[in-house]
Amino acid sequence: MVAGDVFMVGRFSKRVISLKPSPTLSMAEKANRLRREGKNIIKLDIGEPDFDTPQYIKDACIDALKSGYTHYTSSRGLLELREAIAEYYLKYFKVEVDAESEIIVTPGSKFAIYSVLQSIVDSGDEVVVLTPAWPTYISCITLFGGKPVEVPYYLNNSDEESIKSAISSRTKALMINSPNNPTGNVLSRDYFKLILDLAEDYDFYVISDEIYRLLVYDDFSPFTILSLVDSLDRVVVIDGFSKAYAMTGWRLGFTIASKQLINLLVRIQQNSVTCPAAFVQIAGVKALKGDQGPVERMVKEYDARRKFLVDALNSIKGVKCPRPGGAFYVFPDFSALNMNSMELAEMLLLKAGVCTVPGSVFGAGGEFHLRISYASSIENLREGVERIRTFIENL
Ligand SMILES: Cc1ncc(COP(=O)(O)O)c(C=O)c1O
């Protein structure tokens, strides 16, 4: 059985049945099927680093296993890791966070997002989602009975009015993600300030997903919304180790929020996953405290690929590709081809052997774009772009 099958009415939860399978993972599954059939597929849909986890982090994990970090930890996470997170924010952003009460460590930041939304959203509540956005936000809001209100934002840098018109008396929160998946756009401090002012005026939470925080290029430097606020009353930060430290498979993330909200998140964690693996948490301590050289080298390599990919895509007739400042995605506009993004992505996969993600899955504003990931070698990017070029020239 696969999701999408017909489920017997009354037997399963309506809310869970209405959950859509992850659209980004669906493209990957189609590509994998073609590969198993022997087709040569260039995978540019990938949402995870192609680098291996730095050795010093793996060594820390092995040492932790050997020295007995093999049991449950507190559902808040090991204090050692929460302290390392607090020290990190103090050192790099001059922001004070209380390790005891304002941080919870989670098995991946996806679970952090899931439990934060579960703690905030009641049936009928609205959450404003700036789009194009990672589809998980909308799935979680809907799963918890809320109503996502999409505001196309990252591509046209919409103004205050467009956000204001999406706010109602039921607005509980707004979700922001910079650097953004899928566009790679990095929002300026002024945009964050504007959103914080609105949150104050209309009394809602700003949930800032900062998972790509360290992957920034050109004149951008790592930023957190925490550097703009004095209290955690209206702000929640989601972050994790997957992207910056190439640790997707380790499942380690965290939330920084008010003591009250963290206490609710702890209850969810106590009643669900308990905690991330103890030895993985120790590896997280090392990731934050150890040599940041490997992260810098990965960022440098992403940057070189980004420049290559943007120039190469812009050299194809009918393709417009802005140069984004962060993450590892570009989001080119293919509207000149008069084909919707799902059709285009499917044709590219089947006829050109290039796997991308259709922009429409990222919500309002995403149609007529494709998300192309450069978490892939320059050789793959070169081959992928040449296949796209040949496909478009032969249309
Ligand atoms: C915007 C965004 N947030 C969160 C995540 C989840 O990361 P993880 O659960 O691996 O920490 C992803 C992963 O693709 C993402 O793109």
The ligand as a Gaussian input file, in Angstrom:
#p B3LYP/6-31G(d) Opt

LIG

0 1
 C       13.375000      24.778000       5.377000
 C       13.687000      23.488000       6.056000
 N       13.467000      23.386000       7.376000
 C       13.711000      22.248000       8.034000
 C       14.213000      21.131000       7.373000
 C       14.396000      19.843000       8.156000
 O       15.677000      19.527000       8.479000
 P       16.005000      18.364000       9.527000
 O       14.739000      17.749000       9.986000
 O       16.883000      17.412000       8.796000
 O       16.725000      19.043000      10.664000
 C       14.448000      21.197000       6.003000
 C       14.928000      19.999000       5.276000
 O       14.917000      19.914000       4.084000
 C       14.200000      22.409000       5.330000
 O       14.422000      22.546000       4.024000

